[in-house]
Amino acid sequence: MTRVALYARYSSDNQREASIEDQLRQCRERAAREGWTVVETYSDRAISGASLIRSGI
């Protein structure tokens, strides 16, 4: 059984908060199709991917 952690983020105030929930939903659907077990989820809101100072990572 493959165990996975999910990570989602959006980078600007112009994006929707629901973006993270949508990303995680899609990841959970993929995990279910592949037979993976989701053991943890992480997220960062309105933080640039270029920044290493992110609580989710």
C-alpha distance matrix in Angstrom:
0.0 3.8 6.4 9.8 13.4 16.0 19.5 22.6 26.3 29.7 32.5 35.8 37.7 38.4 34.9 33.7 31.8 29.8 28.5 25.8 24.8 24.9 22.7 20.1 20.3 19.8 16.7 15.2 16.3 14.6 11.3 11.8 12.9 10.1 7.4 6.5 7.1 10.5 11.5 15.0 17.6 20.7 23.9 27.3 30.3 33.3 32.5 33.0 30.1 32.7 32.9 30.8 31.9 29.3 27.8 24.4 23.7
3.8 0.0 3.8 6.5 10.3 12.8 16.2 19.3 23.0 26.4 29.1 32.4 34.5 35.3 31.8 30.9 29.1 27.4 25.8 23.0 22.5 22.5 19.9 17.5 18.3 17.5 14.2 13.3 14.7 12.7 9.4 11.1 12.2 9.0 7.5 5.0 6.1 8.7 9.9 12.8 15.1 17.8 20.9 24.2 27.2 30.1 29.1 29.4 26.4 29.0 29.3 27.2 28.5 25.9 24.7 21.3 20.3
6.4 3.8 0.0 3.8 7.1 10.2 13.6 16.9 20.5 24.1 26.8 30.1 32.0 33.0 29.6 28.7 26.5 25.1 23.7 20.6 20.1 20.7 18.2 15.4 16.7 16.5 13.0 12.0 14.3 12.8 9.3 11.4 13.5 10.9 9.3 5.8 4.7 5.9 6.3 9.1 11.7 14.5 17.8 21.2 24.3 27.4 26.4 27.0 24.3 27.0 26.8 24.7 25.6 22.9 21.4 18.1 17.4
9.8 6.5 3.8 0.0 3.8 6.6 9.9 13.2 16.8 20.3 23.0 26.3 28.3 29.4 26.0 25.2 23.2 21.9 20.3 17.2 17.1 17.7 14.8 12.3 14.1 13.9 10.1 10.0 12.7 11.1 8.1 11.1 13.1 11.0 10.4 6.6 6.0 5.0 5.9 7.2 8.9 11.3 14.4 17.7 20.8 23.7 22.8 23.3 20.6 23.4 23.4 21.5 22.5 19.7 18.4 14.9 14.3
13.4 10.3 7.1 3.8 0.0 3.8 6.7 10.2 13.6 17.3 19.9 23.2 25.1 26.4 23.2 22.4 20.2 19.3 17.8 14.4 14.7 15.8 13.0 10.4 13.0 13.3 9.7 10.0 13.3 12.3 9.9 13.0 15.3 13.8 13.5 9.8 8.6 5.7 5.7 4.7 5.5 7.6 10.8 14.1 17.3 20.3 19.4 20.2 17.8 20.7 20.3 18.5 19.2 16.2 14.8 11.2 11.0
16.0 12.8 10.2 6.6 3.8 0.0 3.8 6.7 10.4 13.9 16.8 19.9 21.8 22.9 19.6 18.8 16.8 15.8 14.0 10.8 11.3 12.2 9.2 7.0 10.0 10.3 7.0 8.1 11.5 10.8 9.5 12.6 14.8 14.0 14.4 11.2 10.4 7.2 8.3 6.4 4.6 6.1 8.2 11.6 14.4 17.4 16.8 17.7 15.5 18.8 18.7 17.5 18.2 14.9 13.9 10.1 10.7
19.5 16.2 13.6 9.9 6.7 3.8 0.0 3.8 7.0 10.6 13.2 16.5 18.6 19.8 16.8 16.5 14.6 14.4 12.2 9.0 10.7 11.8 8.6 7.5 11.2 11.4 8.8 10.9 14.0 13.3 12.8 16.0 17.8 17.1 18.0 14.8 14.2 10.9 11.5 8.7 5.9 4.7 5.5 8.2 11.2 13.9 13.1 13.9 11.9 15.2 15.1 14.2 14.9 11.5 11.1 7.4 8.2
22.6 19.3 16.9 13.2 10.2 6.7 3.8 0.0 3.8 7.2 10.2 13.3 15.2 16.2 13.0 12.8 11.2 11.0 8.6 5.7 8.2 9.1 6.1 6.4 10.1 10.4 9.0 11.5 14.1 14.0 14.3 17.2 18.8 18.8 20.0 17.2 16.9 13.5 14.5 11.6 8.1 6.5 4.8 6.7 8.6 11.0 11.0 12.0 10.6 14.4 14.5 14.6 15.1 11.6 11.7 8.5 10.1
26.3 23.0 20.5 16.8 13.6 10.4 7.0 3.8 0.0 3.8 6.6 9.6 11.7 12.9 10.2 10.6 9.4 10.4 7.8 5.8 9.4 10.4 8.2 9.4 12.8 13.1 12.5 15.0 17.4 17.4 18.0 20.8 22.3 22.4 23.7 21.0 20.6 17.2 17.9 14.7 11.1 8.5 5.3 4.7 5.6 7.4 7.5 8.7 8.3 12.0 12.1 13.0 13.1 9.9 10.8 8.5 10.5
29.7 26.4 24.1 20.3 17.3 13.9 10.6 7.2 3.8 0.0 3.8 6.2 8.4 9.3 6.7 8.1 8.0 9.6 6.9 6.7 10.5 10.9 9.6 11.8 14.5 14.7 14.9 17.5 19.4 19.6 20.8 23.4 24.6 25.0 26.6 24.2 23.9 20.6 21.5 18.3 14.6 12.1 8.6 6.8 5.5 5.4 6.6 7.6 8.4 11.9 12.4 14.2 14.3 11.6 13.1 11.6 13.5
32.5 29.1 26.8 23.0 19.9 16.8 13.2 10.2 6.6 3.8 0.0 3.8 7.2 8.5 7.4 10.0 10.5 12.8 10.3 10.4 14.2 14.6 13.2 15.4 18.3 18.2 18.3 21.1 23.0 22.9 24.0 26.8 27.9 28.1 29.8 27.2 27.1 23.7 24.3 21.0 17.5 14.5 11.1 8.2 6.7 4.3 4.6 4.7 6.7 9.4 10.1 12.7 12.9 11.1 13.4 12.8 14.2
35.8 32.4 30.1 26.3 23.2 19.9 16.5 13.3 9.6 6.2 3.8 0.0 3.8 5.2 5.7 8.8 10.0 12.8 11.0 12.0 15.4 15.9 15.3 17.7 20.1 20.4 20.9 23.5 25.3 25.5 26.9 29.4 30.6 31.1 32.8 30.3 30.0 26.6 27.3 23.9 20.2 17.3 13.6 10.6 7.9 4.5 6.5 7.2 10.2 12.2 12.5 15.6 15.2 13.6 15.7 15.6 17.5
37.7 34.5 32.0 28.3 25.1 21.8 18.6 15.2 11.7 8.4 7.2 3.8 0.0 3.8 5.5 7.7 8.8 12.1 11.4 12.7 15.6 16.4 16.6 18.8 20.9 21.7 22.6 24.8 26.5 27.3 28.6 30.8 32.2 33.0 34.5 32.1 31.6 28.0 28.6 25.2 21.4 18.7 14.9 12.1 8.5 5.6 8.8 10.5 13.6 15.6 15.5 18.3 17.3 15.6 17.1 17.3 19.7
38.4 35.3 33.0 29.4 26.4 22.9 19.8 16.2 12.9 9.3 8.5 5.2 3.8 0.0 3.8 6.7 9.4 11.8 10.9 13.2 15.8 15.8 16.4 19.1 20.7 21.1 22.5 24.9 26.0 26.8 28.6 30.7 31.7 32.8 34.5 32.5 32.3 29.0 30.0 26.8 23.0 20.7 16.9 14.5 11.2 8.6 11.6 12.4 15.1 17.1 17.8 20.8 20.3 18.5 20.2 19.8 22.1
34.9 31.8 29.6 26.0 23.2 19.6 16.8 13.0 10.2 6.7 7.4 5.7 5.5 3.8 0.0 3.8 6.7 8.5 7.1 9.7 12.2 12.1 12.6 15.4 16.9 17.3 18.8 21.1 22.2 23.1 24.9 26.9 27.9 29.1 30.8 28.9 28.8 25.5 26.8 23.7 19.9 17.9 14.2 12.5 9.5 8.0 11.0 12.0 14.0 16.7 17.5 20.0 19.7 17.4 18.7 17.8 20.1
33.7 30.9 28.7 25.2 22.4 18.8 16.5 12.8 10.6 8.1 10.0 8.8 7.7 6.7 3.8 0.0 3.8 5.2 5.3 8.1 9.7 9.9 11.5 13.7 14.8 15.8 17.6 19.4 20.5 22.0 23.6 25.2 26.5 28.0 29.4 27.7 27.3 24.0 25.3 22.4 18.6 17.1 13.7 12.6 9.6 9.5 12.9 14.6 16.3 19.4 19.8 21.9 21.3 18.5 19.1 17.8 20.6
31.8 29.1 26.5 23.2 20.2 16.8 14.6 11.2 9.4 8.0 10.5 10.0 8.8 9.4 6.7 3.8 0.0 3.8 5.3 6.3 7.6 9.2 10.7 12.0 13.4 15.2 16.5 17.8 19.5 21.1 22.3 23.8 25.6 27.0 28.0 26.0 25.1 21.7 22.6 19.5 15.9 14.4 11.1 10.4 7.6 8.8 12.2 14.6 16.2 19.5 19.2 20.8 19.8 16.7 16.6 15.4 18.6
29.8 27.4 25.1 21.9 19.3 15.8 14.4 11.0 10.4 9.6 12.8 12.8 12.1 11.8 8.5 5.2 3.8 0.0 3.8 5.4 5.1 6.1 8.6 9.9 10.4 12.3 14.2 15.2 16.4 18.4 19.8 20.9 22.6 24.4 25.4 23.8 23.1 20.0 21.4 18.8 15.3 14.6 11.9 12.3 10.3 12.0 14.9 17.0 17.9 21.5 21.6 22.9 22.3 18.9 18.6 16.8 19.8
28.5 25.8 23.7 20.3 17.8 14.0 12.2 8.6 7.8 6.9 10.3 11.0 11.4 10.9 7.1 5.3 5.3 3.8 0.0 3.8 5.5 5.1 6.2 8.6 9.8 10.7 12.3 14.2 15.4 16.7 18.3 20.0 21.3 22.7 24.2 22.4 22.2 19.1 20.8 18.2 14.5 13.6 10.7 11.0 9.4 10.6 13.1 14.5 14.9 18.5 19.1 20.6 20.5 17.3 17.6 15.4 17.9
25.8 23.0 20.6 17.2 14.4 10.8 9.0 5.7 5.8 6.7 10.4 12.0 12.7 13.2 9.7 8.1 6.3 5.4 3.8 0.0 3.8 5.4 5.1 6.1 8.5 9.9 10.5 12.2 14.2 15.4 16.3 18.2 20.0 21.0 22.1 20.0 19.4 16.0 17.3 14.5 10.8 9.8 7.2 8.3 7.8 10.3 12.1 13.9 13.9 17.7 17.8 18.6 18.3 14.8 14.6 12.1 14.8
24.8 22.5 20.1 17.1 14.7 11.3 10.7 8.2 9.4 10.5 14.2 15.4 15.6 15.8 12.2 9.7 7.6 5.1 5.5 3.8 0.0 3.8 5.5 5.1 6.0 8.6 9.8 10.4 12.2 14.2 15.1 16.3 18.4 19.9 20.6 18.8 18.1 14.9 16.5 14.2 10.8 11.1 9.4 11.4 11.0 13.7 15.7 17.7 17.6 21.4 21.4 22.0 21.6 17.9 17.1 14.5 17.3
24.9 22.5 20.7 17.7 15.8 12.2 11.8 9.1 10.4 10.9 14.6 15.9 16.4 15.8 12.1 9.9 9.2 6.1 5.1 5.4 3.8 0.0 3.8 5.5 5.1 6.3 8.6 9.9 10.6 12.5 14.2 15.4 16.7 18.5 19.9 18.6 18.5 15.8 18.1 16.3 13.1 13.5 11.9 13.6 13.1 15.1 17.1 18.3 17.9 21.7 22.4 23.2 23.4 19.9 19.6 16.8 19.1
22.7 19.9 18.2 14.8 13.0 9.2 8.6 6.1 8.2 9.6 13.2 15.3 16.6 16.4 12.6 11.5 10.7 8.6 6.2 5.1 5.5 3.8 0.0 3.8 5.5 5.2 6.2 8.7 10.0 10.7 12.3 14.3 15.5 16.6 18.2 16.5 16.7 13.9 16.2 14.2 11.0 11.3 9.9 11.8 12.3 14.3 15.5 16.3 15.2 19.0 19.8 20.4 21.0 17.6 17.6 14.4 16.2
20.1 17.5 15.4 12.3 10.4 7.0 7.5 6.4 9.4 11.8 15.4 17.7 18.8 19.1 15.4 13.7 12.0 9.9 8.6 6.1 5.1 5.5 3.8 0.0 3.8 5.4 5.0 6.0 8.5 9.8 10.3 12.1 14.2 15.1 16.0 14.0 13.6 10.6 12.8 11.0 8.0 9.2 9.0 11.9 13.0 15.8 16.8 18.1 16.9 20.7 20.9 20.9 21.2 17.5 16.8 13.4 15.3
20.3 18.3 16.7 14.1 13.0 10.0 11.2 10.1 12.8 14.5 18.3 20.1 20.9 20.7 16.9 14.8 13.4 10.4 9.8 8.5 6.0 5.1 5.5 3.8 0.0 3.8 5.4 5.1 6.2 8.7 9.8 10.6 12.4 14.3 15.1 14.0 13.9 11.6 14.4 13.3 11.0 12.8 12.6 15.4 16.1 18.7 20.1 21.3 20.3 24.1 24.6 24.7 24.9 21.3 20.5 17.1 19.1
19.8 17.5 16.5 13.9 13.3 10.3 11.4 10.4 13.1 14.7 18.2 20.4 21.7 21.1 17.3 15.8 15.2 12.3 10.7 9.9 8.6 6.3 5.2 5.4 3.8 0.0 3.8 5.5 5.1 6.3 8.6 9.9 10.7 12.4 14.2 13.3 14.2 12.4 15.6 14.9 12.7 14.2 14.0 16.6 17.4 19.5 20.5 21.1 19.6 23.3 24.3 24.6 25.4 22.0 21.7 18.2 19.5
16.7 14.2 13.0 10.1 9.7 7.0 8.8 9.0 12.5 14.9 18.3 20.9 22.6 22.5 18.8 17.6 16.5 14.2 12.3 10.5 9.8 8.6 6.2 5.0 5.4 3.8 0.0 3.8 5.4 5.1 6.1 8.6 9.9 10.5 12.0 10.4 11.2 9.3 12.4 11.8 10.0 11.9 12.5 15.5 17.1 19.5 19.9 20.4 18.5 22.0 22.9 22.5 23.5 20.1 19.7 16.0 16.9
15.2 13.3 12.0 10.0 10.0 8.1 10.9 11.5 15.0 17.5 21.1 23.5 24.8 24.9 21.1 19.4 17.8 15.2 14.2 12.2 10.4 9.9 8.7 6.0 5.1 5.5 3.8 0.0 3.8 5.4 5.0 6.1 8.7 9.8 10.3 8.9 9.0 7.4 10.8 10.9 9.9 12.7 13.9 17.3 18.9 21.7 22.4 23.3 21.6 25.2 25.6 25.1 25.7 22.1 21.1 17.4 18.7
16.3 14.7 14.3 12.7 13.3 11.5 14.0 14.1 17.4 19.4 23.0 25.3 26.5 26.0 22.2 20.5 19.5 16.4 15.4 14.2 12.2 10.6 10.0 8.5 6.2 5.1 5.4 3.8 0.0 3.8 5.4 5.1 6.3 8.7 9.9 9.9 11.1 10.5 14.1 14.7 13.7 16.3 17.1 20.2 21.5 24.0 24.8 25.5 23.8 27.3 28.2 27.9 28.7 25.3 24.5 20.8 22.0
14.6 12.7 12.8 11.1 12.3 10.8 13.3 14.0 17.4 19.6 22.9 25.5 27.3 26.8 23.1 22.0 21.1 18.4 16.7 15.4 14.2 12.5 10.7 9.8 8.7 6.3 5.1 5.4 3.8 0.0 3.8 5.4 5.1 6.2 8.5 8.4 10.6 10.4 14.1 14.8 14.1 16.4 17.5 20.5 22.1 24.4 24.7 24.9 22.7 26.0 27.2 26.7 28.0 24.8 24.4 20.6 21.0
11.3 9.4 9.3 8.1 9.9 9.5 12.8 14.3 18.0 20.8 24.0 26.9 28.6 28.6 24.9 23.6 22.3 19.8 18.3 16.3 15.1 14.2 12.3 10.3 9.8 8.6 6.1 5.0 5.4 3.8 0.0 3.8 5.5 5.1 5.9 4.8 6.8 7.1 10.8 12.2 12.3 15.2 17.0 20.3 22.5 25.2 25.2 25.7 23.3 26.6 27.3 26.4 27.5 24.2 23.4 19.6 19.9
11.8 11.1 11.4 11.1 13.0 12.6 16.0 17.2 20.8 23.4 26.8 29.4 30.8 30.7 26.9 25.2 23.8 20.9 20.0 18.2 16.3 15.4 14.3 12.1 10.6 9.9 8.6 6.1 5.1 5.4 3.8 0.0 3.8 5.5 5.1 6.1 7.6 8.8 12.5 14.3 14.7 17.9 19.7 23.1 24.9 27.8 28.2 28.8 26.7 30.1 30.8 29.9 30.8 27.4 26.3 22.6 23.2
12.9 12.2 13.5 13.1 15.3 14.8 17.8 18.8 22.3 24.6 27.9 30.6 32.2 31.7 27.9 26.5 25.6 22.6 21.3 20.0 18.4 16.7 15.5 14.2 12.4 10.7 9.9 8.7 6.3 5.1 5.5 3.8 0.0 3.8 5.6 7.8 10.5 12.0 15.7 17.4 17.6 20.5 22.0 25.2 26.9 29.4 29.7 30.0 27.6 30.9 32.0 31.3 32.6 29.4 28.7 24.9 25.2
10.1 9.0 10.9 11.0 13.8 14.0 17.1 18.8 22.4 25.0 28.1 31.1 33.0 32.8 29.1 28.0 27.0 24.4 22.7 21.0 19.9 18.5 16.6 15.1 14.3 12.4 10.5 9.8 8.7 6.2 5.1 5.5 3.8 0.0 3.8 5.5 9.1 11.0 14.5 16.5 17.1 19.9 21.8 25.0 27.2 29.7 29.5 29.6 26.9 29.9 31.0 29.9 31.4 28.5 27.8 24.0 23.8
7.4 7.5 9.3 10.4 13.5 14.4 18.0 20.0 23.7 26.6 29.8 32.8 34.5 34.5 30.8 29.4 28.0 25.4 24.2 22.1 20.6 19.9 18.2 16.0 15.1 14.2 12.0 10.3 9.9 8.5 5.9 5.1 5.6 3.8 0.0 3.8 6.7 9.6 12.7 15.4 16.7 19.9 22.3 25.8 28.1 30.9 30.8 31.2 28.6 31.7 32.4 31.0 32.2 29.2 28.0 24.3 24.3
6.5 5.0 5.8 6.6 9.8 11.2 14.8 17.2 21.0 24.2 27.2 30.3 32.1 32.5 28.9 27.7 26.0 23.8 22.4 20.0 18.8 18.6 16.5 14.0 14.0 13.3 10.4 8.9 9.9 8.4 4.8 6.1 7.8 5.5 3.8 0.0 3.8 6.4 9.3 11.9 13.5 16.6 19.2 22.7 25.3 28.2 27.8 28.3 25.7 28.7 29.1 27.6 28.7 25.7 24.5 20.8 20.7
7.1 6.1 4.7 6.0 8.6 10.4 14.2 16.9 20.6 23.9 27.1 30.0 31.6 32.3 28.8 27.3 25.1 23.1 22.2 19.4 18.1 18.5 16.7 13.6 13.9 14.2 11.2 9.0 11.1 10.6 6.8 7.6 10.5 9.1 6.7 3.8 0.0 3.8 6.1 9.3 11.4 14.9 17.9 21.6 24.2 27.5 27.2 28.1 25.8 28.8 28.8 27.0 27.7 24.5 22.8 19.3 19.5
10.5 8.7 5.9 5.0 5.7 7.2 10.9 13.5 17.2 20.6 23.7 26.6 28.0 29.0 25.5 24.0 21.7 20.0 19.1 16.0 14.9 15.8 13.9 10.6 11.6 12.4 9.3 7.4 10.5 10.4 7.1 8.8 12.0 11.0 9.6 6.4 3.8 0.0 3.8 5.9 7.7 11.2 14.2 17.9 20.5 23.8 23.6 24.8 22.7 25.9 25.6 24.0 24.4 21.1 19.3 15.8 16.4
11.5 9.9 6.3 5.9 5.7 8.3 11.5 14.5 17.9 21.5 24.3 27.3 28.6 30.0 26.8 25.3 22.6 21.4 20.8 17.3 16.5 18.1 16.2 12.8 14.4 15.6 12.4 10.8 14.1 14.1 10.8 12.5 15.7 14.5 12.7 9.3 6.1 3.8 0.0 3.8 7.2 10.5 14.0 17.6 20.6 24.0 23.5 24.9 23.0 25.9 25.1 23.1 23.2 20.0 17.8 14.7 15.1
15.0 12.8 9.1 7.2 4.7 6.4 8.7 11.6 14.7 18.3 21.0 23.9 25.2 26.8 23.7 22.4 19.5 18.8 18.2 14.5 14.2 16.3 14.2 11.0 13.3 14.9 11.8 10.9 14.7 14.8 12.2 14.3 17.4 16.5 15.4 11.9 9.3 5.9 3.8 0.0 3.8 6.8 10.4 13.9 17.0 20.4 19.9 21.6 19.9 22.9 21.8 20.0 19.8 16.5 14.1 11.0 12.0
17.6 15.1 11.7 8.9 5.5 4.6 5.9 8.1 11.1 14.6 17.5 20.2 21.4 23.0 19.9 18.6 15.9 15.3 14.5 10.8 10.8 13.1 11.0 8.0 11.0 12.7 10.0 9.9 13.7 14.1 12.3 14.7 17.6 17.1 16.7 13.5 11.4 7.7 7.2 3.8 0.0 3.8 6.9 10.6 13.4 16.9 16.7 18.4 17.0 20.3 19.4 18.0 17.7 14.2 12.1 8.8 10.5
20.7 17.8 14.5 11.3 7.6 6.1 4.7 6.5 8.5 12.1 14.5 17.3 18.7 20.7 17.9 17.1 14.4 14.6 13.6 9.8 11.1 13.5 11.3 9.2 12.8 14.2 11.9 12.7 16.3 16.4 15.2 17.9 20.5 19.9 19.9 16.6 14.9 11.2 10.5 6.8 3.8 0.0 3.8 7.2 10.4 13.7 13.2 15.1 13.9 17.0 15.8 14.5 14.0 10.4 8.5 5.1 7.4
23.9 20.9 17.8 14.4 10.8 8.2 5.5 4.8 5.3 8.6 11.1 13.6 14.9 16.9 14.2 13.7 11.1 11.9 10.7 7.2 9.4 11.9 9.9 9.0 12.6 14.0 12.5 13.9 17.1 17.5 17.0 19.7 22.0 21.8 22.3 19.2 17.9 14.2 14.0 10.4 6.9 3.8 0.0 3.8 6.7 10.1 9.9 12.2 11.6 15.0 13.9 13.5 12.8 9.0 7.9 5.1 8.2
27.3 24.2 21.2 17.7 14.1 11.6 8.2 6.7 4.7 6.8 8.2 10.6 12.1 14.5 12.5 12.6 10.4 12.3 11.0 8.3 11.4 13.6 11.8 11.9 15.4 16.6 15.5 17.3 20.2 20.5 20.3 23.1 25.2 25.0 25.8 22.7 21.6 17.9 17.6 13.9 10.6 7.2 3.8 0.0 3.8 6.7 6.3 9.0 9.3 12.4 11.1 11.3 10.3 6.7 6.7 5.4 8.4
30.3 27.2 24.3 20.8 17.3 14.4 11.2 8.6 5.6 5.5 6.7 7.9 8.5 11.2 9.5 9.6 7.6 10.3 9.4 7.8 11.0 13.1 12.3 13.0 16.1 17.4 17.1 18.9 21.5 22.1 22.5 24.9 26.9 27.2 28.1 25.3 24.2 20.5 20.6 17.0 13.4 10.4 6.7 3.8 0.0 3.8 5.6 8.9 10.5 13.5 12.3 13.6 12.2 9.2 9.5 9.1 12.1
33.3 30.1 27.4 23.7 20.3 17.4 13.9 11.0 7.4 5.4 4.3 4.5 5.6 8.6 8.0 9.5 8.8 12.0 10.6 10.3 13.7 15.1 14.3 15.8 18.7 19.5 19.5 21.7 24.0 24.4 25.2 27.8 29.4 29.7 30.9 28.2 27.5 23.8 24.0 20.4 16.9 13.7 10.1 6.7 3.8 0.0 3.8 6.7 9.5 11.9 11.1 13.3 12.2 10.1 11.6 11.7 14.1
32.5 29.1 26.4 22.8 19.4 16.8 13.1 11.0 7.5 6.6 4.6 6.5 8.8 11.6 11.0 12.9 12.2 14.9 13.1 12.1 15.7 17.1 15.5 16.8 20.1 20.5 19.9 22.4 24.8 24.7 25.2 28.2 29.7 29.5 30.8 27.8 27.2 23.6 23.5 19.9 16.7 13.2 9.9 6.3 5.6 3.8 0.0 3.8 6.5 8.5 7.3 9.6 8.8 7.1 9.6 10.0 11.6
33.0 29.4 27.0 23.3 20.2 17.7 13.9 12.0 8.7 7.6 4.7 7.2 10.5 12.4 12.0 14.6 14.6 17.0 14.5 13.9 17.7 18.3 16.3 18.1 21.3 21.1 20.4 23.3 25.5 24.9 25.7 28.8 30.0 29.6 31.2 28.3 28.1 24.8 24.9 21.6 18.4 15.1 12.2 9.0 8.9 6.7 3.8 0.0 3.8 5.2 5.5 8.7 9.3 8.6 11.8 11.9 12.4
30.1 26.4 24.3 20.6 17.8 15.5 11.9 10.6 8.3 8.4 6.7 10.2 13.6 15.1 14.0 16.3 16.2 17.9 14.9 13.9 17.6 17.9 15.2 16.9 20.3 19.6 18.5 21.6 23.8 22.7 23.3 26.7 27.6 26.9 28.6 25.7 25.8 22.7 23.0 19.9 17.0 13.9 11.6 9.3 10.5 9.5 6.5 3.8 0.0 3.8 5.4 7.4 9.4 8.5 11.8 11.0 10.5
32.7 29.0 27.0 23.4 20.7 18.8 15.2 14.4 12.0 11.9 9.4 12.2 15.6 17.1 16.7 19.4 19.5 21.5 18.5 17.7 21.4 21.7 19.0 20.7 24.1 23.3 22.0 25.2 27.3 26.0 26.6 30.1 30.9 29.9 31.7 28.7 28.8 25.9 25.9 22.9 20.3 17.0 15.0 12.4 13.5 11.9 8.5 5.2 3.8 0.0 3.8 6.5 9.0 9.7 13.4 13.4 12.3
32.9 29.3 26.8 23.4 20.3 18.7 15.1 14.5 12.1 12.4 10.1 12.5 15.5 17.8 17.5 19.8 19.2 21.6 19.1 17.8 21.4 22.4 19.8 20.9 24.6 24.3 22.9 25.6 28.2 27.2 27.3 30.8 32.0 31.0 32.4 29.1 28.8 25.6 25.1 21.8 19.4 15.8 13.9 11.1 12.3 11.1 7.3 5.5 5.4 3.8 0.0 3.8 5.4 6.8 10.6 11.5 10.6
30.8 27.2 24.7 21.5 18.5 17.5 14.2 14.6 13.0 14.2 12.7 15.6 18.3 20.8 20.0 21.9 20.8 22.9 20.6 18.6 22.0 23.2 20.4 20.9 24.7 24.6 22.5 25.1 27.9 26.7 26.4 29.9 31.3 29.9 31.0 27.6 27.0 24.0 23.1 20.0 18.0 14.5 13.5 11.3 13.6 13.3 9.6 8.7 7.4 6.5 3.8 0.0 3.8 5.7 9.0 9.9 8.1
31.9 28.5 25.6 22.5 19.2 18.2 14.9 15.1 13.1 14.3 12.9 15.2 17.3 20.3 19.7 21.3 19.8 22.3 20.5 18.3 21.6 23.4 21.0 21.2 24.9 25.4 23.5 25.7 28.7 28.0 27.5 30.8 32.6 31.4 32.2 28.7 27.7 24.4 23.2 19.8 17.7 14.0 12.8 10.3 12.2 12.2 8.8 9.3 9.4 9.0 5.4 3.8 0.0 3.8 6.7 9.0 8.3
29.3 25.9 22.9 19.7 16.2 14.9 11.5 11.6 9.9 11.6 11.1 13.6 15.6 18.5 17.4 18.5 16.7 18.9 17.3 14.8 17.9 19.9 17.6 17.5 21.3 22.0 20.1 22.1 25.3 24.8 24.2 27.4 29.4 28.5 29.2 25.7 24.5 21.1 20.0 16.5 14.2 10.4 9.0 6.7 9.2 10.1 7.1 8.6 8.5 9.7 6.8 5.7 3.8 0.0 3.8 5.5 5.9
27.8 24.7 21.4 18.4 14.8 13.9 11.1 11.7 10.8 13.1 13.4 15.7 17.1 20.2 18.7 19.1 16.6 18.6 17.6 14.6 17.1 19.6 17.6 16.8 20.5 21.7 19.7 21.1 24.5 24.4 23.4 26.3 28.7 27.8 28.0 24.5 22.8 19.3 17.8 14.1 12.1 8.5 7.9 6.7 9.5 11.6 9.6 11.8 11.8 13.4 10.6 9.0 6.7 3.8 0.0 3.8 5.6
24.4 21.3 18.1 14.9 11.2 10.1 7.4 8.5 8.5 11.6 12.8 15.6 17.3 19.8 17.8 17.8 15.4 16.8 15.4 12.1 14.5 16.8 14.4 13.4 17.1 18.2 16.0 17.4 20.8 20.6 19.6 22.6 24.9 24.0 24.3 20.8 19.3 15.8 14.7 11.0 8.8 5.1 5.1 5.4 9.1 11.7 10.0 11.9 11.0 13.4 11.5 9.9 9.0 5.5 3.8 0.0 3.8
23.7 20.3 17.4 14.3 11.0 10.7 8.2 10.1 10.5 13.5 14.2 17.5 19.7 22.1 20.1 20.6 18.6 19.8 17.9 14.8 17.3 19.1 16.2 15.3 19.1 19.5 16.9 18.7 22.0 21.0 19.9 23.2 25.2 23.8 24.3 20.7 19.5 16.4 15.1 12.0 10.5 7.4 8.2 8.4 12.1 14.1 11.6 12.4 10.5 12.3 10.6 8.1 8.3 5.9 5.6 3.8 0.0
